Amino acid sequence: MAANITIYGIPNCDVTKKAITWLQKNKIDFEFHDYKKFGVTVSKLTEWSKKKSWEILLNKRGTTWKKLSPEIQQTIDDEKTAVRLMQEHTSLIKRPVIEVDGKLLVGYDEAIYKDAFVTHHR
């Protein structure tokens, strides 16, 4: 496969595991970037925010968000503050994030994966 694919996530995340399993089952080569070990740069998060809005990238349904004080939650109202918070607390980034062919896929969606990987890379 010619595509350069990187999946960003946390190894013990069930959704990340589902995405990895799907990619492996479909014989799609990828690199895995572990947020917990390697973090993620502000510049990478800003780049992602240009492709998908920070509102999509910021996981407000997870326990990390719920553990933040309401005062901190209320300060997150633009890309700059969201990126800074996601960089400090990588568990706030919706998982997985997949870079493929200059596109960004966020979350697990088999139909989108089939379109992005199987249809275009056979």
N, CA, C and O atoms as a GROMACS GRO file, in nm:
protein
  488
    1MET      N    1   0.084  -0.119   0.000
    1MET     CA    2   0.000   0.000   0.000
    1MET      C    3   0.088   0.124   0.000
    1MET      O    4   0.186   0.131   0.074
    2ALA      N    5   0.053   0.219  -0.081
    2ALA     CA    6   0.133   0.340  -0.096
    2ALA      C    7   0.099   0.447   0.008
    2ALA      O    8   0.180   0.535   0.036
    3ALA      N    9  -0.020   0.440   0.066
    3ALA     CA   10  -0.064   0.544   0.159
    3ALA      C   11   0.021   0.544   0.285
    3ALA      O   12   0.061   0.438   0.334
    4ASN      N   13   0.047   0.661   0.337
    4ASN     CA   14   0.116   0.676   0.463
    4ASN      C   15   0.009   0.701   0.568
    4ASN      O   16  -0.053   0.807   0.572
    5ILE      N   17  -0.013   0.603   0.654
    5ILE     CA   18  -0.122   0.608   0.750
    5ILE      C   19  -0.067   0.607   0.891
    5ILE      O   20   0.013   0.521   0.927
    6THR      N   21  -0.111   0.703   0.971
    6THR     CA   22  -0.076   0.705   1.112
    6THR      C   23  -0.205   0.711   1.193
    6THR      O   24  -0.292   0.794   1.168
    7ILE      N   25  -0.214   0.622   1.291
    7ILE     CA   26  -0.328   0.623   1.381
    7ILE      C   27  -0.278   0.672   1.517
    7ILE      O   28  -0.182   0.620   1.572
    8TYR      N   29  -0.346   0.774   1.569
    8TYR     CA   30  -0.312   0.833   1.697
    8TYR      C   31  -0.416   0.791   1.799
    8TYR      O   32  -0.536   0.797   1.773
    9GLY      N   33  -0.370   0.748   1.915
    9GLY     CA   34  -0.463   0.706   2.018
    9GLY      C   35  -0.391   0.658   2.141
    9GLY      O   36  -0.273   0.684   2.162
   10ILE      N   37  -0.466   0.585   2.221
   10ILE     CA   38  -0.417   0.527   2.346
   10ILE      C   39  -0.441   0.377   2.337
   10ILE      O   40  -0.553   0.334   2.308
   11PRO      N   41  -0.337   0.296   2.361
   11PRO     CA   42  -0.349   0.152   2.338
   11PRO      C   43  -0.463   0.084   2.414
   11PRO      O   44  -0.522  -0.011   2.362
   12ASN      N   45  -0.496   0.130   2.534
   12ASN     CA   46  -0.601   0.062   2.611
   12ASN      C   47  -0.740   0.118   2.585
   12ASN      O   48  -0.836   0.080   2.652
   13CYS      N   49  -0.753   0.209   2.488
   13CYS     CA   50  -0.884   0.266   2.452
   13CYS      C   51  -0.959   0.166   2.363
   13CYS      O   52  -0.905   0.121   2.261
   14ASP      N   53  -1.081   0.132   2.401
   14ASP     CA   54  -1.160   0.033   2.325
   14ASP      C   55  -1.185   0.077   2.181
   14ASP      O   56  -1.181  -0.005   2.089
   15VAL      N   57  -1.211   0.206   2.161
   15VAL     CA   58  -1.239   0.254   2.025
   15VAL      C   59  -1.113   0.249   1.939
   15VAL      O   60  -1.119   0.214   1.822
   16THR      N   61  -0.999   0.284   1.998
   16THR     CA   62  -0.871   0.275   1.926
   16THR      C   63  -0.843   0.129   1.891
   16THR      O   64  -0.799   0.099   1.780
   17LYS      N   65  -0.868   0.039   1.984
   17LYS     CA   66  -0.848  -0.105   1.959
   17LYS      C   67  -0.935  -0.153   1.842
   17LYS      O   68  -0.889  -0.229   1.758
   18LYS      N   69  -1.061  -0.107   1.839
   18LYS     CA   70  -1.151  -0.145   1.729
   18LYS      C   71  -1.096  -0.098   1.595
   18LYS      O   72  -1.099  -0.171   1.497
   19ALA      N   73  -1.046   0.025   1.592
   19ALA     CA   74  -0.991   0.080   1.467
   19ALA      C   75  -0.867   0.002   1.424
   19ALA      O   76  -0.853  -0.031   1.306
   20ILE      N   77  -0.779  -0.027   1.517
   20ILE     CA   78  -0.657  -0.104   1.485
   20ILE      C   79  -0.694  -0.242   1.434
   20ILE      O   80  -0.639  -0.289   1.335
   21THR      N   81  -0.788  -0.308   1.501
   21THR     CA   82  -0.832  -0.441   1.459
   21THR      C   83  -0.891  -0.435   1.318
   21THR      O   84  -0.863  -0.523   1.236
   22TRP      N   85  -0.971  -0.332   1.289
   22TRP     CA   86  -1.030  -0.318   1.156
   22TRP      C   87  -0.922  -0.301   1.050
   22TRP      O   88  -0.927  -0.364   0.945
   23LEU      N   89  -0.824  -0.216   1.077
   23LEU     CA   90  -0.715  -0.194   0.982
   23LEU      C   91  -0.635  -0.322   0.960
   23LEU      O   92  -0.602  -0.356   0.846
   24GLN      N   93  -0.605  -0.393   1.067
   24GLN     CA   94  -0.530  -0.519   1.055
   24GLN      C   95  -0.609  -0.623   0.977
   24GLN      O   96  -0.554  -0.692   0.891
   25LYS      N   97  -0.738  -0.635   1.006
   25LYS     CA   98  -0.824  -0.732   0.938
   25LYS      C   99  -0.829  -0.704   0.788
   25LYS      O  100  -0.838  -0.797   0.707
   26ASN      N  101  -0.822  -0.577   0.752
   26ASN     CA  102  -0.826  -0.538   0.611
   26ASN      C  103  -0.687  -0.523   0.550
   26ASN      O  104  -0.671  -0.469   0.441
   27LYS      N  105  -0.586  -0.572   0.623
   27LYS     CA  106  -0.448  -0.575   0.574
   27LYS      C  107  -0.398  -0.437   0.530
   27LYS      O  108  -0.338  -0.421   0.424
   28ILE      N  109  -0.426  -0.338   0.614
   28ILE     CA  110  -0.384  -0.201   0.586
   28ILE      C  111  -0.269  -0.167   0.681
   28ILE      O  112  -0.285  -0.171   0.803
   29ASP      N  113  -0.155  -0.133   0.623
   29ASP     CA  114  -0.038  -0.098   0.703
   29ASP      C  115  -0.054   0.040   0.762
   29ASP      O  116  -0.105   0.132   0.698
   30PHE      N  117  -0.008   0.055   0.885
   30PHE     CA  118  -0.017   0.184   0.952
   30PHE      C  119   0.088   0.193   1.060
   30PHE      O  120   0.144   0.092   1.104
   31GLU      N  121   0.115   0.314   1.103
   31GLU     CA  122   0.199   0.338   1.220
   31GLU      C  123   0.105   0.379   1.333
   31GLU      O  124   0.004   0.444   1.309
   32PHE      N  125   0.140   0.340   1.456
   32PHE     CA  126   0.061   0.378   1.571
   32PHE      C  127   0.138   0.479   1.654
   32PHE      O  128   0.255   0.458   1.687
   33HIS      N  129   0.071   0.589   1.689
   33HIS     CA  130   0.131   0.693   1.773
   33HIS      C  131   0.054   0.694   1.905
   33HIS      O  132  -0.064   0.728   1.908
   34ASP      N  133   0.122   0.659   2.012
   34ASP     CA  134   0.062   0.652   2.145
   34ASP      C  135   0.072   0.789   2.213
   34ASP      O  136   0.182   0.835   2.245
   35TYR      N  137  -0.042   0.852   2.235
   35TYR     CA  138  -0.043   0.984   2.301
   35TYR      C  139   0.022   0.979   2.439
   35TYR      O  140   0.093   1.070   2.479
   36LYS      N  141  -0.004   0.870   2.512
   36LYS     CA  142   0.045   0.862   2.649
   36LYS      C  143   0.198   0.859   2.653
   36LYS      O  144   0.259   0.918   2.741
   37LYS      N  145   0.259   0.790   2.557
   37LYS     CA  146   0.406   0.781   2.553
   37LYS      C  147   0.470   0.902   2.487
   37LYS      O  148   0.569   0.955   2.536
   38PHE      N  149   0.413   0.944   2.375
   38PHE     CA  150   0.480   1.043   2.290
   38PHE      C  151   0.414   1.181   2.290
   38PHE      O  152   0.470   1.277   2.236
   39GLY      N  153   0.294   1.192   2.350
   39GLY     CA  154   0.224   1.320   2.350
   39GLY      C  155   0.186   1.361   2.209
   39GLY      O  156   0.190   1.281   2.116
   40VAL      N  157   0.149   1.487   2.196
   40VAL     CA  158   0.115   1.542   2.065
   40VAL      C  159   0.146   1.692   2.072
   40VAL      O  160   0.118   1.757   2.173
   41THR      N  161   0.202   1.743   1.966
   41THR     CA  162   0.247   1.882   1.967
   41THR      C  163   0.132   1.980   1.942
   41THR      O  164   0.029   1.944   1.884
   42VAL      N  165   0.151   2.101   1.987
   42VAL     CA  166   0.054   2.208   1.961
   42VAL      C  167   0.040   2.228   1.811
   42VAL      O  168  -0.071   2.249   1.761
   43SER      N  169   0.152   2.221   1.738
   43SER     CA  170   0.145   2.242   1.593
   43SER      C  171   0.064   2.131   1.524
   43SER      O  172  -0.010   2.159   1.430
   44LYS      N  173   0.077   2.006   1.570
   44LYS     CA  174  -0.001   1.895   1.514
   44LYS      C  175  -0.150   1.915   1.545
   44LYS      O  176  -0.234   1.898   1.457
   45LEU      N  177  -0.182   1.952   1.667
   45LEU     CA  178  -0.322   1.975   1.704
   45LEU      C  179  -0.382   2.092   1.626
   45LEU      O  180  -0.499   2.089   1.588
   46THR      N  181  -0.301   2.195   1.604
   46THR     CA  182  -0.348   2.310   1.527
   46THR      C  183  -0.372   2.270   1.382
   46THR      O  184  -0.471   2.310   1.321
   47GLU      N  185  -0.281   2.189   1.326
   47GLU     CA  186  -0.298   2.138   1.189
   47GLU      C  187  -0.428   2.058   1.179
   47GLU      O  188  -0.504   2.076   1.084
   48TRP      N  189  -0.451   1.970   1.276
   48TRP     CA  190  -0.575   1.890   1.277
   48TRP      C  191  -0.698   1.980   1.287
   48TRP      O  192  -0.799   1.955   1.222
   49SER      N  193  -0.688   2.085   1.368
   49SER     CA  194  -0.801   2.176   1.387
   49SER      C  195  -0.836   2.251   1.260
   49SER      O  196  -0.949   2.297   1.244
   50LYS      N  197  -0.742   2.264   1.169
   50LYS     CA  198  -0.769   2.328   1.040
   50LYS      C  199  -0.846   2.232   0.948
   50LYS      O  200  -0.925   2.276   0.864
   51LYS      N  201  -0.822   2.100   0.966
   51LYS     CA  202  -0.890   2.000   0.883
   51LYS      C  203  -1.025   1.960   0.941
   51LYS      O  204  -1.122   1.941   0.868
   52LYS      N  205  -1.030   1.948   1.070
   52LYS     CA  206  -1.154   1.918   1.144
   52LYS      C  207  -1.158   2.020   1.257
   52LYS      O  208  -1.054   2.053   1.314
   53SER      N  209  -1.272   2.069   1.290
   53SER     CA  210  -1.277   2.173   1.392
   53SER      C  211  -1.234   2.119   1.529
   53SER      O  212  -1.245   1.999   1.557
   54TRP      N  213  -1.185   2.208   1.612
   54TRP     CA  214  -1.145   2.168   1.746
   54TRP      C  215  -1.262   2.111   1.824
   54TRP      O  216  -1.243   2.029   1.914
   55GLU      N  217  -1.385   2.153   1.789
   55GLU     CA  218  -1.503   2.100   1.857
   55GLU      C  219  -1.520   1.950   1.831
   55GLU      O  220  -1.569   1.876   1.917
   56ILE      N  221  -1.478   1.904   1.712
   56ILE     CA  222  -1.484   1.761   1.680
   56ILE      C  223  -1.372   1.686   1.752
   56ILE      O  224  -1.392   1.575   1.800
   57LEU      N  225  -1.254   1.747   1.758
   57LEU     CA  226  -1.138   1.682   1.820
   57LEU      C  227  -1.149   1.672   1.973
   57LEU      O  228  -1.099   1.576   2.032
   58LEU      N  229  -1.212   1.769   2.034
   58LEU     CA  230  -1.221   1.774   2.180
   58LEU      C  231  -1.334   1.683   2.229
   58LEU      O  232  -1.451   1.706   2.196
   59ASN      N  233  -1.299   1.582   2.306
   59ASN     CA  234  -1.396   1.486   2.356
   59ASN      C  235  -1.454   1.536   2.488
   59ASN      O  236  -1.391   1.527   2.593
   60LYS      N  237  -1.575   1.589   2.480
   60LYS     CA  238  -1.641   1.640   2.600
   60LYS      C  239  -1.727   1.535   2.669
   60LYS      O  240  -1.790   1.563   2.771
   61ARG      N  241  -1.729   1.413   2.614
   61ARG     CA  242  -1.811   1.308   2.674
   61ARG      C  243  -1.731   1.214   2.763
   61ARG      O  244  -1.788   1.130   2.832
   62GLY      N  245  -1.598   1.228   2.761
   62GLY     CA  246  -1.513   1.137   2.838
   62GLY      C  247  -1.494   1.180   2.982
   62GLY      O  248  -1.530   1.290   3.022
   63THR      N  249  -1.435   1.089   3.060
   63THR     CA  250  -1.415   1.116   3.202
   63THR      C  251  -1.314   1.228   3.226
   63THR      O  252  -1.326   1.301   3.325
   64THR      N  253  -1.216   1.243   3.138
   64THR     CA  254  -1.116   1.349   3.158
   64THR      C  255  -1.183   1.486   3.155
   64THR      O  256  -1.154   1.571   3.239
   65TRP      N  257  -1.271   1.508   3.058
   65TRP     CA  258  -1.344   1.635   3.050
   65TRP      C  259  -1.430   1.655   3.175
   65TRP      O  260  -1.433   1.764   3.232
   66LYS      N  261  -1.499   1.550   3.216
   66LYS     CA  262  -1.590   1.561   3.331
   66LYS      C  263  -1.515   1.589   3.461
   66LYS      O  264  -1.572   1.645   3.555
   67LYS      N  265  -1.388   1.548   3.467
   67LYS     CA  266  -1.307   1.573   3.587
   67LYS      C  267  -1.255   1.717   3.593
   67LYS      O  268  -1.213   1.763   3.699
   68LEU      N  269  -1.257   1.788   3.480
   68LEU     CA  270  -1.212   1.927   3.479
   68LEU      C  271  -1.314   2.013   3.554
   68LEU      O  272  -1.434   1.986   3.551
   69SER      N  273  -1.265   2.115   3.620
   69SER     CA  274  -1.356   2.204   3.692
   69SER      C  275  -1.443   2.280   3.591
   69SER      O  276  -1.399   2.305   3.479
   70PRO      N  277  -1.564   2.317   3.631
   70PRO     CA  278  -1.650   2.396   3.543
   70PRO      C  279  -1.581   2.526   3.499
   70PRO      O  280  -1.603   2.574   3.388
   71GLU      N  281  -1.499   2.583   3.586
   71GLU     CA  282  -1.427   2.706   3.551
   71GLU      C  283  -1.334   2.682   3.432
   71GLU      O  284  -1.328   2.765   3.340
   72ILE      N  285  -1.262   2.571   3.433
   72ILE     CA  286  -1.172   2.540   3.321
   72ILE      C  287  -1.255   2.509   3.196
   72ILE      O  288  -1.225   2.559   3.088
   73GLN      N  289  -1.359   2.428   3.211
   73GLN     CA  290  -1.443   2.393   3.096
   73GLN      C  291  -1.497   2.519   3.027
   73GLN      O  292  -1.502   2.524   2.904
   74GLN      N  293  -1.536   2.618   3.104
   74GLN     CA  294  -1.594   2.740   3.048
   74GLN      C  295  -1.492   2.825   2.974
   74GLN      O  296  -1.530   2.909   2.892
   75THR      N  297  -1.362   2.805   3.001
   75THR     CA  298  -1.261   2.885   2.931
   75THR      C  299  -1.230   2.830   2.792
   75THR      O  300  -1.162   2.896   2.713
   76ILE      N  301  -1.278   2.710   2.761
   76ILE     CA  302  -1.248   2.647   2.633
   76ILE      C  303  -1.353   2.690   2.532
   76ILE      O  304  -1.458   2.627   2.517
   77ASP      N  305  -1.323   2.800   2.462
   77ASP     CA  306  -1.422   2.854   2.370
   77ASP      C  307  -1.363   2.893   2.235
   77ASP      O  308  -1.429   2.957   2.153
   78ASP      N  309  -1.238   2.854   2.211
   78ASP     CA  310  -1.177   2.879   2.081
   78ASP      C  311  -1.067   2.777   2.055
   78ASP      O  312  -1.030   2.699   2.143
   79GLU      N  313  -1.016   2.778   1.932
   79GLU     CA  314  -0.915   2.680   1.892
   79GLU      C  315  -0.791   2.685   1.981
   79GLU      O  316  -0.740   2.581   2.023
   80LYS      N  317  -0.743   2.805   2.010
   80LYS     CA  318  -0.618   2.819   2.086
   80LYS      C  319  -0.630   2.757   2.225
   80LYS      O  320  -0.541   2.683   2.267
   81THR      N  321  -0.737   2.786   2.296
   81THR     CA  322  -0.752   2.731   2.432
   81THR      C  323  -0.778   2.581   2.427
   81THR      O  324  -0.730   2.507   2.513
   82ALA      N  325  -0.854   2.535   2.328
   82ALA     CA  326  -0.882   2.392   2.315
   82ALA      C  327  -0.755   2.314   2.282
   82ALA      O  328  -0.730   2.209   2.340
   83VAL      N  329  -0.674   2.367   2.190
   83VAL     CA  330  -0.549   2.301   2.152
   83VAL      C  331  -0.456   2.292   2.272
   83VAL      O  332  -0.395   2.188   2.296
   84ARG      N  333  -0.444   2.399   2.346
   84ARG     CA  334  -0.356   2.400   2.464
   84ARG      C  335  -0.401   2.293   2.564
   84ARG      O  336  -0.319   2.220   2.619
   85LEU      N  337  -0.531   2.286   2.589
   85LEU     CA  338  -0.584   2.190   2.685
   85LEU      C  339  -0.565   2.046   2.635
   85LEU      O  340  -0.528   1.959   2.713
   86MET      N  341  -0.590   2.022   2.506
   86MET     CA  342  -0.572   1.886   2.450
   86MET      C  343  -0.426   1.846   2.454
   86MET      O  344  -0.395   1.728   2.473
   87GLN      N  345  -0.336   1.941   2.437
   87GLN     CA  346  -0.194   1.910   2.441
   87GLN      C  347  -0.152   1.873   2.584
   87GLN      O  348  -0.070   1.784   2.604
   88GLU      N  349  -0.210   1.940   2.681
   88GLU     CA  350  -0.180   1.911   2.822
   88GLU      C  351  -0.245   1.782   2.868
   88GLU      O  352  -0.187   1.707   2.947
   89HIS      N  353  -0.365   1.755   2.819
   89HIS     CA  354  -0.443   1.637   2.859
   89HIS      C  355  -0.482   1.560   2.733
   89HIS      O  356  -0.592   1.578   2.679
   90THR      N  357  -0.392   1.475   2.685
   90THR     CA  358  -0.416   1.406   2.558
   90THR      C  359  -0.539   1.316   2.561
   90THR      O  360  -0.593   1.281   2.456
   91SER      N  361  -0.584   1.278   2.679
   91SER     CA  362  -0.705   1.195   2.689
   91SER      C  363  -0.829   1.272   2.646
   91SER      O  364  -0.935   1.212   2.626
   92LEU      N  365  -0.818   1.404   2.630
   92LEU     CA  366  -0.930   1.486   2.584
   92LEU      C  367  -0.949   1.480   2.433
   92LEU      O  368  -1.051   1.526   2.382
   93ILE      N  369  -0.852   1.424   2.360
   93ILE     CA  370  -0.862   1.416   2.215
   93ILE      C  371  -0.949   1.296   2.179
   93ILE      O  372  -0.924   1.184   2.224
   94LYS      N  373  -1.049   1.321   2.097
   94LYS     CA  374  -1.136   1.210   2.053
   94LYS      C  375  -1.048   1.106   1.983
   94LYS      O  376  -0.956   1.140   1.908
   95ARG      N  377  -1.079   0.980   2.007
   95ARG     CA  378  -0.995   0.873   1.952
   95ARG      C  379  -1.077   0.780   1.863
   95ARG      O  380  -1.199   0.765   1.876
   96PRO      N  381  -1.001   0.719   1.773
   96PRO     CA  382  -0.866   0.756   1.728
   96PRO      C  383  -0.871   0.872   1.628
   96PRO      O  384  -0.976   0.906   1.575
   97VAL      N  385  -0.755   0.929   1.606
   97VAL     CA  386  -0.736   1.025   1.497
   97VAL      C  387  -0.646   0.954   1.396
   97VAL      O  388  -0.540   0.904   1.432
   98ILE      N  389  -0.689   0.950   1.270
   98ILE     CA  390  -0.611   0.881   1.167
   98ILE      C  391  -0.578   0.978   1.055
   98ILE      O  392  -0.666   1.044   0.998
   99GLU      N  393  -0.449   0.987   1.024
   99GLU     CA  394  -0.404   1.066   0.910
   99GLU      C  395  -0.383   0.970   0.794
   99GLU      O  396  -0.310   0.871   0.806
  100VAL      N  397  -0.447   1.001   0.680
  100VAL     CA  398  -0.432   0.919   0.561
  100VAL      C  399  -0.446   1.008   0.438
  100VAL      O  400  -0.544   1.080   0.422
  101ASP      N  401  -0.347   1.002   0.352
  101ASP     CA  402  -0.350   1.078   0.225
  101ASP      C  403  -0.387   1.225   0.245
  101ASP      O  404  -0.464   1.281   0.166
  102GLY      N  405  -0.334   1.287   0.349
  102GLY     CA  406  -0.361   1.428   0.373
  102GLY      C  407  -0.496   1.456   0.435
  102GLY      O  408  -0.530   1.571   0.461
  103LYS      N  409  -0.575   1.350   0.458
  103LYS     CA  410  -0.706   1.365   0.521
  103LYS      C  411  -0.697   1.325   0.668
  103LYS      O  412  -0.601   1.261   0.711
  104LEU      N  413  -0.799   1.364   0.741
  104LEU     CA  414  -0.805   1.333   0.883
  104LEU      C  415  -0.937   1.264   0.913
  104LEU      O  416  -1.044   1.317   0.882
  105LEU      N  417  -0.929   1.147   0.974
  105LEU     CA  418  -1.047   1.074   1.018
  105LEU      C  419  -1.048   1.077   1.170
  105LEU      O  420  -0.946   1.053   1.234
  106VAL      N  421  -1.163   1.108   1.228
  106VAL     CA  422  -1.173   1.117   1.374
  106VAL      C  423  -1.282   1.023   1.422
  106VAL      O  424  -1.396   1.028   1.376
  107GLY      N  425  -1.244   0.935   1.516
  107GLY     CA  426  -1.339   0.839   1.570
  107GLY      C  427  -1.340   0.711   1.486
  107GLY      O  428  -1.265   0.697   1.390
  108TYR      N  429  -1.427   0.620   1.526
  108TYR     CA  430  -1.438   0.492   1.455
  108TYR      C  431  -1.568   0.489   1.377
  108TYR      O  432  -1.677   0.501   1.434
  109ASP      N  433  -1.557   0.472   1.246
  109ASP     CA  434  -1.674   0.460   1.159
  109ASP      C  435  -1.637   0.370   1.043
  109ASP      O  436  -1.564   0.410   0.952
  110GLU      N  437  -1.687   0.247   1.047
  110GLU     CA  438  -1.650   0.146   0.948
  110GLU      C  439  -1.680   0.190   0.805
  110GLU      O  440  -1.601   0.163   0.714
  111ALA      N  441  -1.792   0.258   0.784
  111ALA     CA  442  -1.828   0.302   0.648
  111ALA      C  443  -1.725   0.404   0.596
  111ALA      O  444  -1.685   0.398   0.480
  112ILE      N  445  -1.685   0.495   0.681
  112ILE     CA  446  -1.584   0.595   0.642
  112ILE      C  447  -1.450   0.526   0.618
  112ILE      O  448  -1.378   0.561   0.525
  113TYR      N  449  -1.416   0.430   0.703
  113TYR     CA  450  -1.291   0.356   0.685
  113TYR      C  451  -1.291   0.283   0.552
  113TYR      O  452  -1.192   0.287   0.479
  114LYS      N  453  -1.401   0.215   0.519
  114LYS     CA  454  -1.408   0.142   0.392
  114LYS      C  455  -1.385   0.236   0.276
  114LYS      O  456  -1.312   0.204   0.182
  115ASP      N  457  -1.448   0.353   0.281
  115ASP     CA  458  -1.433   0.451   0.175
  115ASP      C  459  -1.289   0.504   0.168
  115ASP      O  460  -1.232   0.516   0.059
  116ALA      N  461  -1.230   0.535   0.282
  116ALA     CA  462  -1.097   0.594   0.286
  116ALA      C  463  -0.986   0.493   0.254
  116ALA      O  464  -0.888   0.528   0.188
  117PHE      N  465  -1.001   0.369   0.299
  117PHE     CA  466  -0.893   0.272   0.287
  117PHE      C  467  -0.915   0.168   0.179
  117PHE      O  468  -0.831   0.152   0.090
  118VAL      N  469  -1.026   0.098   0.186
  118VAL     CA  470  -1.048  -0.016   0.097
  118VAL      C  471  -1.074   0.029  -0.046
  118VAL      O  472  -1.012  -0.021  -0.140
  119THR      N  473  -1.165   0.122  -0.063
  119THR     CA  474  -1.203   0.167  -0.197
  119THR      C  475  -1.087   0.232  -0.271
  119THR      O  476  -1.067   0.208  -0.390
  120HIS      N  477  -1.012   0.315  -0.201
  120HIS     CA  478  -0.908   0.395  -0.266
  120HIS      C  479  -0.769   0.332  -0.268
  120HIS      O  480  -0.678   0.383  -0.333
  121HIS      N  481  -0.751   0.221  -0.197
  121HIS     CA  482  -0.616   0.167  -0.186
  121HIS      C  483  -0.604   0.022  -0.231
  121HIS      O  484  -0.520  -0.052  -0.180
  122ARG      N  485  -0.687  -0.017  -0.322
  122ARG     CA  486  -0.676  -0.155  -0.375
  122ARG      C  487  -0.611  -0.153  -0.510
  122ARG      O  488  -0.593  -0.258  -0.571
   0.00000   0.00000   0.00000
